[in-house]
Amino acid sequence: MTRSALVVGAVALTLFTAGCVAGTSPQTAAAPADDQPFEGEVEFWTINLKKNYSDYITGLIAQYEKEHPKVSVKWVDVPGQESATKLLAAVASGDVPDAVNVNSVELGRFVPSLEPLDAYFGQAELADFQPNLVEPMRMDGKLYAVPWYNGGSPVAMYRKSVVSKVGFDEKHPPASFDEALALADKVYAKTKINGTNAIPDHTALRYHGIPLLTDDKKKAAFNTPEAVAVLERFKKSYDSHGIAPGAVSKDIRNLPQSLENGQVAFKPMANAAELLNVQKNAPDVYKDLVITEPVKMSTGGYLLLAQQAFSIPKASQHKKAAAEFIKFLTNGVNQLAFCKIVPIYPSTVSSTKDPFFTQAAGDDPMAVARQVIVKGLPRLEYSPLGTTKDAELAEYLNEEVRAFLQGSQSAEEALDAAEKKWNDALA
């Protein structure tokens, strides 16, 4: 699947792709002078964590408040589909959180209302973060967010009881979307269970080696004969029910046919964190899963689509206190503890050196997922679109793709319409 949310909204990360912005590294700056220790309340927001990770977050808050007895921490958890809207409303009102969890897909649009973090996070504070995850958080040389966690390399999830009926070999799973769609078609023909619920969105196009933007990021570049061929191949599977009919739903968090409700057979590319939802909501399906390497990009690698990060709004009255709390939340020890709860990947180097990652083992689906993540890290490619409208652009393309799959326009018409929307937005 190409559109799943990170458990976190990610972990869910997440996870489709990142919309961070690139720039150059700034000089280390000293934090604003403040001789008086902070006393009062720090409010921070997360995305979609309370349901599954309340114990983890409240435990961190309790530890921080114990270490900082004059500080109280207020946690607000926002549903994933409401996170951008709620933050926009807060910014407009001036009543903002002190620290806010931002999905990298949305970062660009909020930069004007965010505080540059260079004065609070110098070279020493950033030393443990993976540089390739930090750099996309910059715009015009200024750091606007600190990375937290991400989905790592994707995994594939197959229901053994279904795919075994068509000769599926877990040692040699589909290596490309073409192979995955061929398997999906075979699954439906044999079992009358939909194979998968992927659509040819912007992620699928990138996996086929189709560039989305011109080098200067000012115009769409995906309207090509190669893209037409990709759309038409997916349409063939959609029409034959290899792809589930509900794959065209706009609510990607609640697709009508999913692994959780047992109505699709597999996901050729998914965020490993989704396994927690399957485990909790469909334990019989979870026990039936086999986890393998996912489909690969035309480069042979895997695309990291998004990461979760923390920012500080300009309107916050407690920026230094917010920065200190962010440092605590995102330190290597606390990120490692989070990774032990759900198969995500940390942004801190020290976390990855723990035996939990270096000696990952076991046959439980989540344990296998961690092994796949670690094995896939050298192939992981984090290359966000890099505009201030990544989420908006993705939806423009998805909208036209959905119309195409449902038969209301041709592949050429869908790409023409999406191209115009992208160019208008980028202008």
C-alpha positions as CSV (number, residue, x, y, z in Angstrom):
1,M,0.0,0.0,0.0
2,T,1.2,3.4,-0.7
3,R,-1.0,5.7,1.3
4,S,-1.1,4.5,4.9
5,A,-0.8,6.8,7.8
6,L,2.0,6.4,10.3
7,V,0.7,5.0,13.5
8,V,1.5,8.2,14.8
9,G,-0.1,9.9,12.4
10,A,2.7,8.0,11.6
11,V,4.4,5.9,12.6
12,A,2.1,5.9,11.4
13,L,5.0,7.1,10.9
14,T,3.2,7.5,8.3
15,L,3.6,7.4,6.8
16,F,3.1,9.1,2.6
17,T,5.9,11.4,1.8
18,A,7.7,14.3,3.3
19,G,7.2,17.8,2.5
20,C,10.1,19.3,4.3
21,V,12.3,22.0,2.8
22,A,16.0,21.9,2.3
23,G,18.6,24.6,2.9
24,T,22.1,25.0,4.2
25,S,23.6,24.4,7.7
26,P,23.7,27.5,9.9
27,Q,26.4,28.4,12.3
28,T,26.0,27.3,15.8
29,A,24.1,29.9,17.8
30,A,23.9,30.4,21.5
31,A,20.6,29.9,23.2
32,P,18.9,33.1,24.4
33,A,20.3,34.2,27.7
34,D,17.9,33.4,30.6
35,D,19.4,33.1,34.0
36,Q,16.1,32.3,35.7
37,P,14.9,28.7,35.6
38,F,11.5,28.3,34.0
39,E,8.5,28.0,36.3
40,G,5.1,27.3,34.8
41,E,3.3,25.2,32.2
42,V,4.6,23.9,28.9
43,E,2.0,22.7,26.5
44,F,2.9,20.3,23.7
45,W,0.9,18.6,21.0
46,T,1.3,15.2,19.4
47,I,-0.5,13.5,16.5
48,N,-2.6,10.4,17.0
49,L,-0.7,8.9,20.0
50,K,-3.0,8.8,22.9
51,K,-5.0,5.7,21.9
52,N,-2.0,3.4,21.7
53,Y,0.9,5.2,23.5
54,S,-0.7,7.0,26.4
55,D,1.4,5.1,29.0
56,Y,4.6,5.9,27.2
57,I,3.9,9.7,26.8
58,T,2.5,10.1,30.4
59,G,5.5,8.2,31.7
60,L,7.8,10.7,30.0
61,I,5.8,13.6,31.3
62,A,6.0,12.3,34.9
63,Q,9.8,11.8,34.5
64,Y,10.3,15.3,33.2
65,E,8.2,16.9,35.9
66,K,10.1,15.0,38.5
67,E,13.3,16.3,37.2
68,H,11.9,19.8,36.8
69,P,9.6,20.2,39.8
70,K,8.6,23.8,39.0
71,V,7.5,22.8,35.5
72,S,4.1,21.3,34.6
73,V,3.5,19.7,31.2
74,K,0.2,19.8,29.4
75,W,-0.2,17.2,26.7
76,V,-2.8,17.6,23.9
77,D,-3.2,14.8,21.4
78,V,-4.7,15.7,18.0
79,P,-6.3,13.2,15.6
80,G,-4.2,12.9,12.4
81,Q,-6.8,14.2,10.1
82,E,-7.3,17.3,12.2
83,S,-3.7,18.2,13.0
84,A,-3.0,20.7,10.3
85,T,-6.4,22.4,10.7
86,K,-6.1,22.6,14.5
87,L,-2.6,24.2,14.2
88,L,-3.8,26.7,11.6
89,A,-6.6,27.7,13.9
90,A,-4.2,28.0,16.9
91,V,-1.8,30.2,14.9
92,A,-4.7,32.4,13.7
93,S,-5.9,32.9,17.2
94,G,-2.5,33.4,18.8
95,D,-3.2,30.7,21.4
96,V,-0.6,28.2,20.4
97,P,1.1,25.2,22.0
98,D,4.7,25.7,23.1
99,A,5.9,22.7,21.2
100,V,4.0,21.0,18.4
101,N,4.4,17.6,16.6
102,V,4.5,18.4,12.9
103,N,4.3,15.8,10.1
104,S,7.0,16.7,7.6
105,V,4.5,16.7,4.8
106,E,2.9,19.8,6.5
107,L,6.1,21.5,7.7
108,G,6.5,23.9,4.7
109,R,3.1,25.5,5.0
110,F,3.7,26.4,8.7
111,V,7.2,27.8,8.4
112,P,6.1,31.5,8.4
113,S,4.5,30.9,11.8
114,L,7.3,28.8,13.3
115,E,10.3,30.0,15.4
116,P,13.8,29.2,13.9
117,L,15.4,26.8,16.3
118,D,19.1,27.5,15.6
119,A,19.5,29.5,18.8
120,Y,18.2,26.5,20.9
121,F,19.7,23.6,18.9
122,G,23.3,24.2,18.0
123,Q,25.9,21.6,16.7
124,A,26.2,20.0,20.1
125,E,22.4,19.5,20.5
126,L,22.1,18.1,17.0
127,A,25.2,15.9,17.2
128,D,23.2,12.7,17.9
129,F,20.6,13.2,15.2
130,Q,21.1,11.7,11.7
131,P,22.2,14.5,9.5
132,N,20.1,13.3,6.5
133,L,17.0,13.7,8.7
134,V,17.9,17.1,10.1
135,E,18.8,18.9,6.8
136,P,15.3,18.7,5.2
137,M,14.0,20.5,8.3
138,R,15.8,23.7,7.1
139,M,14.6,26.4,4.9
140,D,16.8,29.3,3.8
141,G,19.5,28.1,6.1
142,K,17.2,28.1,9.2
143,L,16.2,25.1,11.2
144,Y,12.4,25.0,11.7
145,A,11.9,21.5,13.2
146,V,13.8,18.8,15.0
147,P,13.2,15.2,13.8
148,W,11.6,12.7,16.1
149,Y,10.8,9.3,14.6
150,N,9.8,7.8,11.3
151,G,8.7,4.6,9.8
152,G,12.1,3.5,8.6
153,S,12.2,1.4,5.5
154,P,8.8,0.0,4.6
155,V,7.8,-3.6,4.9
156,A,5.3,-5.8,3.0
157,M,2.5,-7.7,4.8
158,Y,0.9,-10.9,3.4
159,R,-1.9,-13.0,4.8
160,K,-0.5,-16.5,4.5
161,S,-3.8,-18.3,4.5
162,V,-4.8,-16.3,1.3
163,V,-1.6,-15.8,-0.7
164,S,-0.5,-19.4,-0.2
165,K,-3.4,-20.5,-2.4
166,V,-1.7,-18.9,-5.4
167,G,1.8,-20.2,-4.8
168,F,3.2,-17.2,-2.9
169,D,6.8,-17.7,-1.9
170,E,7.8,-15.6,1.1
171,K,11.5,-16.0,0.2
172,H,10.8,-14.3,-3.1
173,P,8.0,-11.8,-2.6
174,P,7.1,-9.2,-5.3
175,A,10.0,-6.9,-5.9
176,S,8.1,-4.3,-8.0
177,F,4.6,-2.9,-8.2
178,D,4.1,-4.8,-11.5
179,E,4.8,-8.1,-9.7
180,A,2.6,-7.0,-6.8
181,L,-0.3,-6.2,-9.1
182,A,0.1,-9.5,-10.9
183,L,-0.1,-11.3,-7.6
184,A,-3.2,-9.3,-6.6
185,D,-4.9,-10.3,-9.8
186,K,-4.1,-13.9,-9.2
187,V,-5.4,-13.7,-5.6
188,Y,-8.8,-12.3,-6.6
189,A,-9.2,-14.7,-9.5
190,K,-8.5,-17.7,-7.2
191,T,-10.1,-16.6,-3.9
192,K,-12.4,-13.7,-4.6
193,I,-10.6,-11.7,-2.0
194,N,-9.2,-8.4,-3.2
195,G,-5.4,-8.5,-3.5
196,T,-4.4,-5.1,-2.2
197,N,-5.6,-1.5,-1.9
198,A,-2.8,0.5,-3.6
199,I,-3.5,3.2,-6.2
200,P,-1.1,4.9,-8.6
201,D,-0.6,8.0,-6.4
202,H,2.5,10.2,-6.3
203,T,4.4,7.6,-4.3
204,A,3.8,4.8,-6.9
205,L,4.9,7.2,-9.6
206,R,8.2,7.8,-7.8
207,Y,8.7,4.1,-7.3
208,H,8.4,3.7,-11.1
209,G,11.2,6.3,-11.5
210,I,8.9,9.1,-12.7
211,P,10.0,12.5,-11.4
212,L,7.2,14.6,-10.0
213,L,8.8,18.1,-10.2
214,T,11.2,19.9,-12.4
215,D,14.6,20.5,-10.9
216,D,13.7,24.1,-9.9
217,K,10.5,22.7,-8.2
218,K,8.4,25.3,-10.1
219,K,6.4,22.9,-12.4
220,A,5.0,19.4,-12.5
221,A,7.1,16.9,-14.4
222,F,5.0,13.7,-14.1
223,N,2.8,14.1,-17.1
224,T,4.6,11.6,-19.3
225,P,3.8,8.5,-21.4
226,E,5.5,6.4,-18.7
227,A,3.1,7.8,-16.1
228,V,0.2,7.0,-18.4
229,A,1.4,3.4,-18.6
230,V,1.6,3.2,-14.8
231,L,-1.9,4.5,-14.4
232,E,-3.3,2.1,-17.0
233,R,-1.6,-0.9,-15.4
234,F,-3.2,-0.1,-12.0
235,K,-6.6,0.4,-13.7
236,K,-6.4,-3.1,-15.2
237,S,-6.0,-4.5,-11.7
238,Y,-8.7,-2.2,-10.3
239,D,-11.2,-3.3,-12.9
240,S,-10.4,-7.0,-12.3
241,H,-10.7,-6.5,-8.5
242,G,-7.0,-7.2,-7.8
243,I,-7.2,-3.8,-6.3
244,A,-10.0,-3.4,-3.8
245,P,-12.9,-1.1,-5.0
246,G,-12.6,1.0,-1.8
247,A,-9.0,1.9,-2.6
248,V,-10.4,5.1,-4.2
249,S,-11.8,6.3,-0.8
250,K,-10.6,9.7,0.2
251,D,-10.4,8.6,3.8
252,I,-7.2,6.7,3.6
253,R,-7.2,5.9,7.3
254,N,-10.4,3.9,7.1
255,L,-10.4,2.2,3.7
256,P,-13.5,-0.1,3.2
257,Q,-11.3,-3.1,2.4
258,S,-8.2,-3.4,4.6
259,L,-5.9,-5.9,6.3
260,E,-7.6,-5.1,9.6
261,N,-11.1,-6.1,8.4
262,G,-9.7,-9.1,6.4
263,Q,-10.8,-7.9,3.0
264,V,-7.5,-7.6,1.3
265,A,-4.7,-10.1,1.1
266,F,-1.6,-8.0,1.3
267,K,0.2,-4.7,1.3
268,P,3.3,-4.6,-1.0
269,M,4.6,-1.5,0.8
270,A,3.5,-0.3,4.2
271,N,4.7,1.4,7.3
272,A,5.6,-1.3,9.9
273,A,3.9,0.7,12.6
274,E,0.5,-0.3,11.1
275,L,1.2,-3.8,12.6
276,L,0.2,-2.5,16.0
277,N,-3.3,-1.6,14.8
278,V,-3.7,-5.0,13.2
279,Q,-2.5,-6.7,16.3
280,K,-4.9,-4.8,18.5
281,N,-7.9,-4.7,16.2
282,A,-7.6,-8.0,14.3
283,P,-5.4,-10.5,16.2
284,D,-6.4,-13.4,14.0
285,V,-5.2,-11.5,10.9
286,Y,-2.0,-10.5,12.8
287,K,-1.2,-14.2,13.5
288,D,-1.8,-14.9,9.8
289,L,0.7,-12.4,8.6
290,V,4.1,-13.0,7.0
291,I,6.4,-9.9,6.8
292,T,8.9,-9.5,4.0
293,E,10.9,-6.9,2.1
294,P,8.6,-4.5,0.2
295,V,8.6,-3.6,-3.4
296,K,11.5,-1.5,-4.5
297,M,11.9,1.7,-6.4
298,S,13.4,1.6,-9.9
299,T,16.7,2.6,-8.2
300,G,16.6,-0.5,-6.0
301,G,16.0,1.5,-2.9
302,Y,13.1,2.4,-0.6
303,L,11.5,5.8,-0.2
304,L,11.1,7.3,3.2
305,L,7.9,9.3,2.8
306,A,7.6,11.3,6.0
307,Q,9.0,11.8,9.4
308,Q,7.5,13.2,12.6
309,A,9.2,16.3,14.0
310,F,8.8,19.0,16.7
311,S,8.6,22.7,16.1
312,I,8.0,25.8,18.3
313,P,5.4,28.4,17.1
314,K,6.6,32.0,17.0
315,A,3.7,33.0,19.3
316,S,4.8,30.7,22.1
317,Q,5.6,32.6,25.3
318,H,7.9,29.8,26.6
319,K,10.3,29.0,23.7
320,K,13.3,28.1,25.7
321,A,11.3,25.9,28.0
322,A,9.7,24.3,25.0
323,A,13.1,23.6,23.4
324,E,14.3,22.0,26.6
325,F,11.3,19.7,26.7
326,I,11.8,18.8,23.0
327,K,15.4,17.9,23.7
328,F,14.1,15.5,26.4
329,L,11.4,13.9,24.3
330,T,13.7,13.3,21.4
331,N,16.9,12.2,23.1
332,G,18.3,8.8,22.2
333,V,17.2,7.0,25.3
334,N,13.6,8.1,25.0
335,Q,13.4,7.4,21.3
336,L,14.8,3.9,21.8
337,A,12.1,3.3,24.4
338,F,9.5,4.3,21.9
339,C,11.0,2.0,19.3
340,K,10.6,-0.9,21.7
341,I,6.9,-0.4,21.8
342,V,6.2,-0.1,18.0
343,P,8.3,-0.9,14.9
344,I,9.5,2.6,14.1
345,Y,12.9,4.1,13.4
346,P,14.5,6.8,15.5
347,S,16.2,10.0,14.3
348,T,19.0,9.6,16.8
349,V,22.2,7.6,15.9
350,S,22.8,6.4,19.5
351,S,19.4,4.6,19.5
352,T,20.3,2.6,16.4
353,K,23.5,1.2,18.1
354,D,21.5,-0.5,20.8
355,P,21.3,-4.4,20.6
356,F,17.6,-4.0,20.1
357,F,18.4,-2.9,16.5
358,T,21.8,-4.5,15.9
359,Q,20.6,-7.9,17.2
360,A,17.0,-7.9,16.1
361,A,15.5,-11.4,16.0
362,G,12.3,-13.4,16.4
363,D,9.5,-14.6,14.2
364,D,6.7,-12.4,15.6
365,P,5.5,-10.1,12.8
366,M,6.7,-7.0,14.6
367,A,10.1,-8.6,15.4
368,V,10.4,-9.6,11.7
369,A,9.4,-6.1,10.7
370,R,12.3,-4.7,12.7
371,Q,14.7,-7.0,11.0
372,V,13.4,-5.8,7.6
373,I,13.7,-2.2,8.7
374,V,17.3,-2.6,9.8
375,K,18.2,-4.6,6.7
376,G,16.6,-1.9,4.5
377,L,18.2,1.1,6.1
378,P,21.2,1.3,3.6
379,R,18.6,1.5,0.8
380,L,16.4,4.1,2.4
381,E,16.1,7.3,0.4
382,Y,14.6,10.4,2.1
383,S,14.0,12.9,-0.6
384,P,11.0,15.1,0.1
385,L,9.3,17.1,-2.6
386,G,10.5,20.2,-0.9
387,T,7.7,22.6,-1.6
388,T,5.5,24.5,0.9
389,K,2.5,22.7,-0.6
390,D,3.4,19.0,-0.6
391,A,0.2,17.7,1.0
392,E,-1.9,19.9,-1.2
393,L,-0.1,18.7,-4.3
394,A,-0.4,15.1,-3.4
395,E,-4.2,15.4,-2.9
396,Y,-4.6,17.1,-6.3
397,L,-3.0,14.1,-8.0
398,N,-4.9,11.6,-5.9
399,E,-8.1,13.3,-6.8
400,E,-7.6,12.9,-10.5
401,V,-6.3,9.3,-10.1
402,R,-9.4,8.3,-8.2
403,A,-11.6,9.8,-10.9
404,F,-9.5,7.9,-13.5
405,L,-9.8,4.6,-11.7
406,Q,-13.6,5.0,-11.5
407,G,-13.8,5.5,-15.2
408,S,-14.8,9.2,-15.4
409,Q,-11.7,10.2,-17.4
410,S,-8.7,8.7,-19.2
411,A,-5.2,8.5,-17.8
412,E,-4.1,11.3,-20.1
413,E,-6.9,13.5,-18.9
414,A,-6.2,12.7,-15.3
415,L,-2.5,13.7,-15.6
416,D,-3.4,16.8,-17.7
417,A,-5.8,18.0,-14.9
418,A,-3.3,17.2,-12.1
419,E,-0.5,18.9,-13.9
420,K,-2.5,22.1,-14.3
421,K,-3.5,22.0,-10.6
422,W,0.2,21.5,-9.6
423,N,1.5,24.3,-11.9
424,D,-1.2,26.7,-10.7
425,A,-0.4,25.9,-7.1
426,L,3.3,26.2,-7.6
427,A,2.9,29.5,-9.4
